[in-house]
Amino acid sequence: MIQKKVCMLGAFAVGKTSLVARFVSSIFTDKYHSTVGVKVDKKQLRIGEHDVNLMLWDLAGEDEFNKVQGTYLRGSSGYLLVMDATRRATLDTALVLHERARGVAGSVPWILVINKIDLEADLDLDEDRLSRLAQDGWTVIRSSAKTGQGVEEAFHTLAERMITAAGA
C-alpha cells in the first residue's frame, strides 16, 4: 500500500471540507463549519496497479488573520488549490498559497480546483486569467461538492500524478 499526504489549500469557505466529505463519504451538507487547524481524513484508491491510501489534510482557510502553517505542508506528496467560483478574489489567495506550498513542499503535483460551479447565477470568474493559467500548464478542474461534478476527477488526477512523480 502506497501512502500519500494531500493538503487542501484555499481561502475560507471555498469548499475544501465539502470536497473532502463528498470524496471520502459521498455526502454534502449546506451547513458551514469552519475548520480549525487541520482535519485529517483518508481514502483508499486503486490507481492502475497500485493501492493508494490518501491522507487528506483539510487545512483551515487562509485570510489576512490566519496564515496556513508551513508545518502542515511538510511531507506533502501533493495538494489541491481550491477557489470559490462565486468569489473571484479566492484565486488570488490560491496563487499565494501555491507559492508558499512550493517553498515548503517543493515541486510536488498540484491541481487548481474551481469549486461551487453549480451556483451558475453567482459565478464570478476571470476566464481570461484562468485560460492563461491553463496555457502555462496548470491543470484546472471545475467542481461542485454539492453535485459531485469534478470531485472524483480532481482527487484521482492528483493521485495519478503523485504515483507518477514517485516513480511507482
Secondary structure as UniProt FT lines:
FT   STRAND          2..11
FT   TURN            12..13
FT   HELIX           16..25
FT   STRAND          38..47
FT   TURN            48..49
FT   STRAND          50..59
FT   HELIX           70..73
FT   TURN            74..75
FT   STRAND          78..84
FT   TURN            85..86
FT   HELIX           89..105
FT   STRAND          110..115
FT   TURN            117..118
FT   HELIX           120..122
FT   HELIX           127..135
FT   TURN            136..137
FT   STRAND          140..142
FT   TURN            145..147
FT   TURN            149..150
FT   HELIX           151..166
//
